[in-house]
Amino acid sequence: MPPARKRARSYDPAKTRAAVFAQLAHVRKAVRGLTPEQLALPTRLGDWTVRDLIAHIGMAVTAVHRALDRPAPARQDVTVVQWPFATAASAPAIADFTRNVAADHPDLDAYLADVDSSLGTLLDGHPGSRLLETNAGALPLDDYLVTRTVELVVHTDDLNAAVPDLEVPYDRHALAAATRLLADALAVKAPGGSTEVRVPPYAVVQCVEGPRHTRGTPPNVVETDPLTWVRLATGRVGWADAVAGAKVSASGERADIGGLLPVMA
């Protein structure tokens, strides 16, 4: 008998929307206090400065605006878990767009305030089932907002890494959604049941071909915290460094998943 198909994870639309606004609010509060010298600091994203990074955070949210400006596709043709695999192809265009946004919005606080306000207006006017044309394919608005939690969490972490002692907080629901989507993407990339990846308290997935675990303690287990997982899944930290730094525990002959990472570039 073939194994049962896994049910796709569902996300609470109200919690997702609240998480997007909450994480954006955390970024906005931090941006207000940055000096010109801090805005000019380099980031771990190539030649982007902190100013470019903040502009990109706003741009990632206004991707919703741009999608809602286009006609609705006739039908959904991808699921949300496929979105992480589609981002790399858009990287050059995103980089150019980001630099233009940064140049056109010298007042980043005002820019993010407008992003926040206009997003609220748009979401009030459209149902979550409204289909959007995205870089991954046609997705419902509610699903696309889950991808915005990934963008916000990942780039909040980039911002914290770039500016010493900034410590922008992470909204719990935004971090949970980002963790779960990236963990599910790993399971799609490497289907199987021989290895269990645990990211408490938010996600557990099974992946990697091999003997399927059914009960008791799995023979191959990877465990890490949510932020480390987000960094691994997006290439912000390497597998070997995370293991060496005791940020990841990995036991079992199939527990080395470094070759499967990152899942999102």
GINOR-V491512 format. One record per residue. RES is the residue in three letters. SS is DSSP state (hx for helix, st for strand, lp for the rest). PSI is psi as a letter, one per 40 degrees, with the letter a starting at -180 (* if undefined). OMEGA is omega in radians with two decimals (none if undefined). Layout:
# GINOR-V491512
res->RES ss->SS psi->PSI omega->OMEGA
res->RES ss->SS psi->PSI omega->OMEGA
This chain:
# GINOR-V491512
res->MET ss->lp psi->h omega->3.14
res->PRO ss->lp psi->i omega->3.12
res->PRO ss->lp psi->i omega->3.12
res->ALA ss->lp psi->i omega->3.11
res->ARG ss->lp psi->h omega->-3.14
res->LYS ss->lp psi->h omega->3.09
res->ARG ss->lp psi->h omega->3.14
res->ALA ss->lp psi->i omega->3.13
res->ARG ss->lp psi->i omega->3.06
res->SER ss->lp psi->i omega->-3.13
res->TYR ss->lp psi->i omega->3.12
res->ASP ss->lp psi->h omega->-3.06
res->PRO ss->hx psi->d omega->-3.12
res->ALA ss->hx psi->d omega->3.12
res->LYS ss->hx psi->d omega->3.13
res->THR ss->hx psi->d omega->3.13
res->ARG ss->hx psi->d omega->3.13
res->ALA ss->hx psi->d omega->-3.13
res->ALA ss->hx psi->d omega->3.11
res->VAL ss->hx psi->d omega->-3.14
res->PHE ss->hx psi->d omega->-3.12
res->ALA ss->hx psi->d omega->-3.13
res->GLN ss->hx psi->d omega->3.07
res->LEU ss->hx psi->d omega->3.11
res->ALA ss->hx psi->d omega->3.09
res->HIS ss->hx psi->d omega->3.13
res->VAL ss->hx psi->d omega->-3.14
res->ARG ss->hx psi->d omega->-3.13
res->LYS ss->hx psi->d omega->3.14
res->ALA ss->hx psi->d omega->-3.09
res->VAL ss->hx psi->d omega->-3.09
res->ARG ss->hx psi->d omega->-3.07
res->GLY ss->lp psi->e omega->-3.08
res->LEU ss->lp psi->h omega->3.10
res->THR ss->lp psi->i omega->3.05
res->PRO ss->hx psi->d omega->3.12
res->GLU ss->hx psi->d omega->3.11
res->GLN ss->hx psi->d omega->3.12
res->LEU ss->hx psi->d omega->-3.13
res->ALA ss->lp psi->e omega->-3.13
res->LEU ss->lp psi->i omega->3.05
res->PRO ss->st psi->i omega->3.05
res->THR ss->lp psi->i omega->3.10
res->ARG ss->lp psi->e omega->-3.11
res->LEU ss->lp psi->g omega->3.09
res->GLY ss->lp psi->b omega->-3.10
res->ASP ss->lp psi->e omega->3.10
res->TRP ss->lp psi->h omega->2.96
res->THR ss->st psi->i omega->3.06
res->VAL ss->hx psi->d omega->3.09
res->ARG ss->hx psi->d omega->3.12
res->ASP ss->hx psi->d omega->-3.12
res->LEU ss->hx psi->d omega->3.13
res->ILE ss->hx psi->d omega->3.08
res->ALA ss->hx psi->d omega->3.13
res->HIS ss->hx psi->d omega->3.10
res->ILE ss->hx psi->d omega->3.07
res->GLY ss->hx psi->d omega->3.14
res->MET ss->hx psi->d omega->3.13
res->ALA ss->hx psi->d omega->3.09
res->VAL ss->hx psi->d omega->-3.12
res->THR ss->hx psi->e omega->2.94
res->ALA ss->hx psi->d omega->3.06
res->VAL ss->hx psi->d omega->3.14
res->HIS ss->hx psi->d omega->-3.09
res->ARG ss->hx psi->d omega->3.13
res->ALA ss->hx psi->d omega->3.13
res->LEU ss->hx psi->e omega->3.07
res->ASP ss->hx psi->e omega->-3.12
res->ARG ss->lp psi->i omega->3.10
res->PRO ss->lp psi->i omega->3.12
res->ALA ss->lp psi->h omega->3.06
res->PRO ss->lp psi->i omega->-3.11
res->ALA ss->lp psi->d omega->-3.09
res->ARG ss->lp psi->i omega->3.05
res->GLN ss->lp psi->h omega->-3.13
res->ASP ss->lp psi->e omega->3.02
res->VAL ss->lp psi->i omega->3.02
res->THR ss->lp psi->i omega->-3.04
res->VAL ss->hx psi->d omega->-3.10
res->VAL ss->hx psi->e omega->3.09
res->GLN ss->hx psi->e omega->-3.08
res->TRP ss->hx psi->d omega->-3.10
res->PRO ss->hx psi->d omega->-3.09
res->PHE ss->hx psi->e omega->-3.05
res->ALA ss->hx psi->e omega->-2.99
res->THR ss->lp psi->d omega->-3.03
res->ALA ss->hx psi->d omega->-3.08
res->ALA ss->hx psi->d omega->-3.10
res->SER ss->hx psi->e omega->-3.00
res->ALA ss->hx psi->d omega->-3.12
res->PRO ss->hx psi->d omega->3.14
res->ALA ss->hx psi->d omega->3.12
res->ILE ss->hx psi->d omega->-3.14
res->ALA ss->hx psi->d omega->3.13
res->ASP ss->hx psi->d omega->-3.13
res->PHE ss->hx psi->d omega->-3.12
res->THR ss->hx psi->d omega->-3.13
res->ARG ss->hx psi->d omega->3.10
res->ASN ss->hx psi->d omega->3.11
res->VAL ss->hx psi->d omega->3.14
res->ALA ss->hx psi->d omega->-3.13
res->ALA ss->hx psi->d omega->-3.06
res->ASP ss->hx psi->e omega->-3.07
res->HIS ss->lp psi->g omega->3.13
res->PRO ss->lp psi->d omega->3.09
res->ASP ss->lp psi->g omega->-3.05
res->LEU ss->hx psi->d omega->3.11
res->ASP ss->hx psi->d omega->3.11
res->ALA ss->hx psi->d omega->3.12
res->TYR ss->hx psi->d omega->-3.12
res->LEU ss->hx psi->d omega->3.07
res->ALA ss->hx psi->d omega->3.11
res->ASP ss->hx psi->d omega->3.09
res->VAL ss->hx psi->d omega->-3.13
res->ASP ss->hx psi->d omega->-3.10
res->SER ss->hx psi->d omega->-3.09
res->SER ss->hx psi->d omega->3.08
res->LEU ss->hx psi->d omega->3.11
res->GLY ss->hx psi->d omega->3.12
res->THR ss->hx psi->d omega->-3.13
res->LEU ss->hx psi->d omega->-3.10
res->LEU ss->hx psi->d omega->3.06
res->ASP ss->hx psi->d omega->-3.05
res->GLY ss->hx psi->e omega->-3.09
res->HIS ss->lp psi->h omega->3.09
res->PRO ss->lp psi->i omega->3.13
res->GLY ss->lp psi->e omega->-3.13
res->SER ss->lp psi->e omega->-3.11
res->ARG ss->lp psi->h omega->-3.12
res->LEU ss->st psi->i omega->3.13
res->LEU ss->st psi->i omega->2.96
res->GLU ss->st psi->h omega->-3.11
res->THR ss->lp psi->i omega->3.13
res->ASN ss->lp psi->e omega->3.12
res->ALA ss->lp psi->d omega->-3.03
res->GLY ss->lp psi->a omega->-3.08
res->ALA ss->st psi->h omega->-3.11
res->LEU ss->st psi->i omega->3.00
res->PRO ss->st psi->i omega->3.14
res->LEU ss->hx psi->d omega->-3.13
res->ASP ss->hx psi->d omega->3.11
res->ASP ss->hx psi->d omega->-3.12
res->TYR ss->hx psi->d omega->3.09
res->LEU ss->hx psi->d omega->3.04
res->VAL ss->hx psi->d omega->3.13
res->THR ss->hx psi->d omega->3.11
res->ARG ss->hx psi->d omega->3.05
res->THR ss->hx psi->d omega->3.09
res->VAL ss->hx psi->d omega->3.13
res->GLU ss->hx psi->d omega->-3.08
res->LEU ss->hx psi->d omega->-3.13
res->VAL ss->hx psi->d omega->-3.12
res->VAL ss->hx psi->d omega->-3.06
res->HIS ss->hx psi->d omega->2.93
res->THR ss->hx psi->d omega->3.10
res->ASP ss->hx psi->d omega->3.06
res->ASP ss->hx psi->d omega->-3.14
res->LEU ss->hx psi->d omega->3.10
res->ASN ss->hx psi->d omega->3.13
res->ALA ss->hx psi->d omega->-3.05
res->ALA ss->hx psi->d omega->-3.03
res->VAL ss->lp psi->h omega->-3.10
res->PRO ss->lp psi->h omega->3.05
res->ASP ss->lp psi->e omega->-3.14
res->LEU ss->lp psi->d omega->3.02
res->GLU ss->lp psi->f omega->3.01
res->VAL ss->lp psi->h omega->-3.11
res->PRO ss->lp psi->i omega->3.11
res->TYR ss->lp psi->h omega->3.04
res->ASP ss->lp psi->h omega->-3.04
res->ARG ss->hx psi->d omega->-3.09
res->HIS ss->hx psi->d omega->3.07
res->ALA ss->hx psi->d omega->3.12
res->LEU ss->hx psi->d omega->3.13
res->ALA ss->hx psi->d omega->-3.12
res->ALA ss->hx psi->d omega->3.13
res->ALA ss->hx psi->d omega->3.13
res->THR ss->hx psi->d omega->-3.08
res->ARG ss->hx psi->d omega->-3.12
res->LEU ss->hx psi->d omega->-3.13
res->LEU ss->hx psi->d omega->3.06
res->ALA ss->hx psi->d omega->3.10
res->ASP ss->hx psi->d omega->3.10
res->ALA ss->hx psi->d omega->3.07
res->LEU ss->hx psi->d omega->3.14
res->ALA ss->hx psi->d omega->3.07
res->VAL ss->hx psi->d omega->-3.12
res->LYS ss->hx psi->d omega->-3.11
res->ALA ss->lp psi->g omega->-3.08
res->PRO ss->lp psi->i omega->-3.14
res->GLY ss->lp psi->a omega->-3.09
res->GLY ss->lp psi->f omega->-3.06
res->SER ss->lp psi->e omega->-3.09
res->THR ss->st psi->h omega->3.11
res->GLU ss->st psi->h omega->3.10
res->VAL ss->st psi->h omega->-3.09
res->ARG ss->st psi->h omega->3.06
res->VAL ss->st psi->g omega->-3.07
res->PRO ss->lp psi->i omega->0.10
res->PRO ss->lp psi->e omega->-2.91
res->TYR ss->lp psi->d omega->-2.97
res->ALA ss->st psi->i omega->2.95
res->VAL ss->st psi->h omega->3.07
res->VAL ss->st psi->i omega->3.02
res->GLN ss->st psi->i omega->-3.07
res->CYS ss->st psi->i omega->3.07
res->VAL ss->lp psi->h omega->3.11
res->GLU ss->lp psi->i omega->3.13
res->GLY ss->lp psi->a omega->-3.14
res->PRO ss->lp psi->h omega->-3.10
res->ARG ss->lp psi->h omega->3.08
res->HIS ss->lp psi->h omega->-3.12
res->THR ss->lp psi->d omega->-3.13
res->ARG ss->lp psi->i omega->-3.13
res->GLY ss->lp psi->a omega->-3.13
res->THR ss->lp psi->h omega->-3.14
res->PRO ss->lp psi->i omega->3.14
res->PRO ss->lp psi->d omega->-3.11
res->ASN ss->lp psi->h omega->-3.04
res->VAL ss->st psi->h omega->2.99
res->VAL ss->st psi->h omega->3.11
res->GLU ss->st psi->h omega->3.11
res->THR ss->st psi->i omega->3.12
res->ASP ss->lp psi->i omega->-3.05
res->PRO ss->hx psi->d omega->-3.10
res->LEU ss->hx psi->d omega->3.09
res->THR ss->hx psi->d omega->3.12
res->TRP ss->hx psi->d omega->3.12
res->VAL ss->hx psi->d omega->3.14
res->ARG ss->hx psi->d omega->3.09
res->LEU ss->hx psi->d omega->-3.05
res->ALA ss->hx psi->d omega->-3.12
res->THR ss->lp psi->e omega->3.06
res->GLY ss->lp psi->e omega->3.10
res->ARG ss->lp psi->d omega->3.06
res->VAL ss->lp psi->i omega->3.14
res->GLY ss->lp psi->i omega->-3.13
res->TRP ss->hx psi->d omega->-3.08
res->ALA ss->hx psi->d omega->3.14
res->ASP ss->hx psi->d omega->3.14
res->ALA ss->hx psi->d omega->3.10
res->VAL ss->hx psi->d omega->-3.13
res->ALA ss->hx psi->d omega->3.13
res->GLY ss->lp psi->e omega->3.13
res->ALA ss->lp psi->f omega->3.04
res->LYS ss->lp psi->e omega->3.12
res->VAL ss->st psi->h omega->2.94
res->SER ss->st psi->h omega->-3.10
res->ALA ss->st psi->h omega->-3.14
res->SER ss->st psi->h omega->-3.14
res->GLY ss->lp psi->i omega->-3.04
res->GLU ss->lp psi->e omega->3.11
res->ARG ss->lp psi->e omega->-3.07
res->ALA ss->lp psi->e omega->3.10
res->ASP ss->lp psi->g omega->-3.11
res->ILE ss->lp psi->e omega->-3.12
res->GLY ss->hx psi->d omega->-3.14
res->GLY ss->hx psi->e omega->-3.14
res->LEU ss->hx psi->e omega->-3.04
res->LEU ss->lp psi->i omega->-0.04
res->PRO ss->lp psi->i omega->3.05
res->VAL ss->lp psi->e omega->-3.13
res->MET ss->lp psi->h omega->-3.13
res->ALA ss->lp psi->* omega->none
